[in-house]
Amino acid sequence: MRVTNNMMVANTVWNINKNMERLNKASQVSSTQSKIQLPSDDPIIATRAVKYRSYVANVEQYQKNVESAVSWQEVTNSALDGLTDVVQRLQELVTQASSDVLNDSNLADIKSEVLQLQQTAIDYLNTSYAGRYVFAGYDTDEPPYSLETVTIGSTEVSMVNFKGNTLTATVDASVDDADITDYYTNNAAYTDTGSDQKIFYNVGFGTSLAVNVEGQDVTGSGAGNLFDTISKILIGLDGGDSYKTAATDPATGAVTIATTGFAMDDFLTDLSGNLNTILTAQTDLGARMKYAEMAQSRLASNLETYTALMSNNEDADIALASTDLTTAQSVYNASLSVGSVVMSKSLVDFLR
């Protein structure tokens, strides 16, 4: 087979180009520290990369969700701690007020503190996290609890409202039944529908966690709820010995009024029940906080695993990449040297 000069030049140029491609690829791997630059470089690695990156992105989002859930729960738990302190202080004040040795001035001082504690309890129950009220159920953009003074007949009464509906249905026994009926006929009392308004965060693959505690699960919603108890205490501190309660039939709207006599120390039992309700809600929250901590640990482990898989799939071996780059550089330089010799020949060199 006759080998012409053009054939030698063409083969040399082809070999130089191949070595240049090898050098370029080695240079890209070394500089980017990635095995592939395009899916076509290795479809199997590219397919795995998409899958592993998706896993890592999902885990990172779940971690953010858990962090938000934990922060929400910690804010809620702090508020419940404060509310527990309020009820315990109310128990102390009621015990003091039950003493026969107190005069009107002493009772007035206790009443003043009870009013402050009532407002403090409302403030705790209007606690917000990131602009969302944690005890408001789904209605997180509005404070759920409010205190307002209303007139029933000719008597001014302080009412605590929950989501715009009256939560306290207790007034002094001196208020006329007709006036009470008229007020509750025209002003809706809060009724617990029994439906949960849980706010869930996704904290894992197919796993969600309720982060909130609803206000009525903390205060109670029927007769004897926390603010109802405070209303009765205030009536006692004003010198009353009986109170009236109004119950509205949700089906017919009929208002039923009952009169109950009391001694001040009767409210210690009510406050114990209110405290147990708060502690029950806090215990349930504590269990969910523990689950959130476990979810954080699990997600951290998952992130480490998936990140390692992603790295093993995509990242180049730096030592091997450096060796390949050095080898490719040497081969390319050698091909250039050989090419300079081959391509420097012409027909004149062979005419002798």
C-alpha angles and dihedrals in degrees: 000000000000114000114206128202090248091056091052092049093047092049091047092050091048091051091047090052092049091050089047090053089049090050092047092051092047090048092051093048091049095046098042095034087219127123094221136027099189132028088244090062089071118349093193093056090043092053093049090047092058091049096046093045089052091052092049093047091050093049091049090052091048089051090054090049092051091048090053091046092051092049091050091049094047091052090049093047091050090052091050090051089054092047090051089055089051093054093045090052089049089055090054092049093048089050089052092046090053090066117105093215096070119105129211092270092055091049090049090054091050091048090052091054092045089054089051091049090050090056091044090054089052090049091052091049090051091056113142135201120200089345094309123112106234098207097044100089110216094344094078096150096068129056105253099211130057138166121219138166116234133180118237107186101317096330124099112222129185111229129191113214128202114203091340096310126105112261098180117066100172125106136165115283090240091072113100117252092229092055091049091049091048092051096049092043089060099034120057118233117218114262122191106231091195092237117130120232098198120169111215130201122198105238102168146359101313092344127118134180130206106230103181139075116212118232096235089055088060103040100026119240107228134058111325096030115153097266091044088056091050090051090054091049090052091051089053092048089053088059099263123141100190139035139197125231126199122211120190120206104228091208100049103016090232114153119221119195125201129185120215130185120214149178118223094246089058087079092064087074091049091049091050088055091048090050092050090052091053093046091049090053090047092050091053090048090049091055090053091047089055090051090051090053090052090048090053091053093046093049092049088055092046091050091052091049097047093042090054091049091049091049094048090050099046111019120090124232100254095207092049092044091053091050092048091049092051092047093047091049092051093047092047092049090048092050090050090051093049091044092053089056096045097043093046090068120094136178090268089064089063098044106091 
